[in-house]
Amino acid sequence: MIRCHDNPGVCVRLHSRSFPDEYGIGFAVEAHAEGLHAELPGVEVWVWDDAWLPDFISQLAADYRGWAGERTWQTNHLTVRATFHSRGHVALSWDLQPWVSRSDAWRASITTWLEAGEQMSNLAADLGEFLPIPRPAK
């Protein structure tokens, strides 16, 4: 569970991990805030994706002194956008979108605030356990 530093009622939860084959991992994402509950059951990440979510978060944690602009990680229906703010906090915006090509598709976005150092490092470690990089059999 990824809870917002400033408002613990705002959170994102990754759960229901599955392994569609030896090259990928599937999972569900839930976003909660006052008046909002959104869930995506079919998020998938693959070994050939540009970046692995735990690696993306780990790099943000390593840059705890800050960066300019926005950094983004994306897979089929989930986008995570990160911006560094004053006093050592990172805003992680989690954008959930079940259909990217349908005109009637819904989209939900929630932002969790975390401390740039230890909280981001802990999140990277937790995500690394939940989403290990698949090692296909040779």
GUTI-281313 format. One record per residue (C-alpha): x, y, z; residue in three letters. Coordinates in pm, 1 decimal. Layout:
N
(atom (X Y Z) ala)
...
END
This chain:
138
(atom (0.0 0.0 0.0) met)
(atom (139.9 336.0 -103.1) ile)
(atom (-1.4 598.4 131.9) arg)
(atom (22.1 970.8 84.5) cys)
(atom (256.3 1132.7 338.7) his)
(atom (21.5 1429.7 386.3) asp)
(atom (-312.0 1245.8 371.4) asn)
(atom (-311.8 873.0 464.3) pro)
(atom (-662.3 836.0 318.6) gly)
(atom (-511.5 878.4 -27.3) val)
(atom (-346.9 554.2 -132.6) cys)
(atom (-260.9 320.2 -416.1) val)
(atom (-247.2 -56.2 -379.5) arg)
(atom (-91.0 -307.6 -617.7) leu)
(atom (-222.5 -660.6 -565.7) his)
(atom (-329.7 -989.3 -726.9) ser)
(atom (2.2 -1059.7 -895.4) arg)
(atom (-4.8 -1321.0 -1169.8) ser)
(atom (239.6 -1460.8 -1421.7) phe)
(atom (82.4 -1476.4 -1770.7) pro)
(atom (401.2 -1640.9 -1901.6) asp)
(atom (774.7 -1647.9 -1832.8) glu)
(atom (825.9 -1296.9 -1973.9) tyr)
(atom (568.4 -1096.0 -1782.8) gly)
(atom (387.4 -1015.1 -1463.2) ile)
(atom (25.7 -907.8 -1431.7) gly)
(atom (-128.1 -727.2 -1136.8) phe)
(atom (-420.4 -511.2 -1030.3) ala)
(atom (-400.2 -148.2 -917.6) val)
(atom (-646.7 23.9 -685.7) glu)
(atom (-658.8 397.2 -618.5) ala)
(atom (-842.4 536.0 -314.6) his)
(atom (-917.3 891.0 -203.9) ala)
(atom (-1217.6 1065.3 -56.6) glu)
(atom (-1498.0 1001.4 -304.8) gly)
(atom (-1279.5 792.3 -536.5) leu)
(atom (-1226.2 420.8 -579.6) his)
(atom (-1079.7 309.0 -911.3) ala)
(atom (-942.6 -33.8 -995.1) glu)
(atom (-760.1 -180.1 -1292.4) leu)
(atom (-735.8 -560.0 -1289.5) pro)
(atom (-524.0 -612.3 -1601.7) gly)
(atom (-197.0 -420.7 -1574.0) val)
(atom (96.6 -609.8 -1725.9) glu)
(atom (471.3 -552.6 -1738.6) val)
(atom (712.3 -741.8 -1962.8) trp)
(atom (1086.6 -801.6 -1965.7) val)
(atom (1117.9 -605.6 -2291.6) trp)
(atom (951.7 -290.7 -2150.2) asp)
(atom (1174.1 18.5 -2147.7) asp)
(atom (1194.7 38.4 -1768.8) ala)
(atom (1084.5 -174.6 -1477.0) trp)
(atom (863.8 8.2 -1222.5) leu)
(atom (1085.9 -80.4 -921.9) pro)
(atom (1390.9 48.3 -1113.5) asp)
(atom (1208.5 371.6 -1198.5) phe)
(atom (1117.8 430.3 -831.9) ile)
(atom (1469.0 329.3 -721.5) ser)
(atom (1619.7 592.5 -952.5) gln)
(atom (1386.6 854.4 -806.1) leu)
(atom (1500.2 753.3 -456.8) ala)
(atom (1865.3 777.5 -563.2) ala)
(atom (1798.7 1133.2 -681.2) asp)
(atom (1667.4 1237.7 -338.4) tyr)
(atom (1826.7 1582.1 -374.1) arg)
(atom (1584.0 1654.2 -654.5) gly)
(atom (1547.0 1696.0 -1027.9) trp)
(atom (1383.9 1937.4 -1266.1) ala)
(atom (1068.3 1861.3 -1461.0) gly)
(atom (859.1 1547.7 -1466.6) glu)
(atom (972.7 1186.3 -1498.8) arg)
(atom (734.3 925.0 -1634.1) thr)
(atom (696.9 546.9 -1630.3) trp)
(atom (424.4 379.2 -1834.5) gln)
(atom (282.3 42.8 -1923.4) thr)
(atom (-39.1 -66.5 -2096.1) asn)
(atom (-297.0 100.8 -1866.2) his)
(atom (-93.4 260.9 -1590.1) leu)
(atom (122.3 573.0 -1596.0) thr)
(atom (327.2 697.6 -1300.8) val)
(atom (445.6 1058.8 -1318.2) arg)
(atom (697.4 1192.5 -1066.0) ala)
(atom (787.2 1549.4 -979.7) thr)
(atom (1023.3 1672.1 -710.7) phe)
(atom (898.6 1946.9 -482.8) his)
(atom (1050.8 2165.6 -217.0) ser)
(atom (1140.5 2026.9 125.2) arg)
(atom (1237.6 1689.8 -17.7) gly)
(atom (901.7 1553.5 -126.6) his)
(atom (806.7 1364.9 -439.3) val)
(atom (460.4 1377.3 -593.6) ala)
(atom (378.5 1044.1 -758.0) leu)
(atom (72.2 1072.4 -979.9) ser)
(atom (-85.5 738.1 -1065.0) trp)
(atom (-297.5 752.7 -1382.1) asp)
(atom (-526.9 455.5 -1439.6) leu)
(atom (-694.9 413.2 -1778.5) gln)
(atom (-856.4 81.7 -1877.2) pro)
(atom (-893.9 161.0 -2248.5) trp)
(atom (-664.0 392.7 -2434.3) val)
(atom (-845.8 389.3 -2769.3) ser)
(atom (-1213.5 405.8 -2671.9) arg)
(atom (-1396.7 737.1 -2669.7) ser)
(atom (-1608.2 633.9 -2367.7) asp)
(atom (-1312.4 526.7 -2153.2) ala)
(atom (-1275.2 655.8 -1799.2) trp)
(atom (-951.6 775.6 -1648.3) arg)
(atom (-859.8 826.3 -1283.5) ala)
(atom (-557.9 1002.3 -1139.9) ser)
(atom (-442.1 1013.3 -781.4) ile)
(atom (-131.4 1175.3 -635.3) thr)
(atom (61.4 1038.5 -340.4) thr)
(atom (325.1 1253.1 -170.1) trp)
(atom (629.4 1075.2 -29.6) leu)
(atom (955.7 1181.1 130.2) glu)
(atom (1227.9 1177.0 -134.4) ala)
(atom (1476.3 964.0 59.4) gly)
(atom (1371.6 680.3 287.2) glu)
(atom (1006.4 651.3 184.6) gln)
(atom (1100.4 631.3 -182.9) met)
(atom (1374.8 375.1 -108.0) ser)
(atom (1130.0 163.2 91.5) asn)
(atom (875.1 184.5 -188.3) leu)
(atom (1136.6 74.6 -442.9) ala)
(atom (1228.9 -225.7 -225.0) ala)
(atom (863.3 -323.9 -174.8) asp)
(atom (792.5 -296.1 -546.8) leu)
(atom (1104.7 -501.8 -621.6) gly)
(atom (962.3 -785.4 -409.1) glu)
(atom (616.0 -757.4 -563.3) phe)
(atom (739.4 -722.0 -922.7) leu)
(atom (1057.3 -926.6 -960.7) pro)
(atom (1204.7 -916.5 -1309.1) ile)
(atom (1112.1 -1247.6 -1476.3) pro)
(atom (1407.3 -1466.7 -1561.4) arg)
(atom (1296.9 -1677.7 -1860.0) pro)
(atom (1427.7 -2033.5 -1868.9) ala)
(atom (1707.0 -2092.2 -2120.4) lys)
END
